[in-house]
């Protein structure tokens, strides 16, 4: 089977088992095909917590560039597998950009993964600018306070906190549509947001 034909059949996210089933070949032969595609630059490999390998197979992998999900998976213990991702060529997205992107997805798992970014974020001026532009200052503040309960983080500047804190009469807003937890109500009241996570959701950060 030619490499281009193989790429067309396997483009997406796979395990050795799924490749074996899709091509109706042995796992040994499936591993050989993955090796061929990797040498051609089409494969990125991630290892899951149960030690299984997941292969992201795409023509875009050969072009280089980074995606927001690449940044999240690099920095977070919560991994995200996505068959199609938007890649940014010419530069790597900043942690601040990645955090704002993650919150805007309104995806529970993506936002959960993004909490790890608070351990490394230093440019609070940039983060505030991006958060204000996207009207999510409160969400950033609430998620930061939540992250601090489970990990060591960089310290939020007083300027960010003072500018982002809402007035008490502001209505509560959702981070993830129609999802709210009974835990962490103190943080929710401070920032006037509904936090979507329970303590059990943050096991990977303990």
ABEGO torsion letter per residue (X at the ends): XBAAAAAAAABEBBBAAAAAAAAGBBAAAAAAAAAAAAAAGABBBBBBAAGBBBBBBBAAAAAEEBBAAAAAAAABABBBBBABBBBBBGBBBBAAAAAAAAAAAGBAAAAAAAAAAAAABABAAAAAAAAAAAGAAAAAAAAAAAAAAABBBBBBBAAAAAAABBBAABBBBBABBGBBBABGAAAAAAAGBBBABBAAAAAAAX
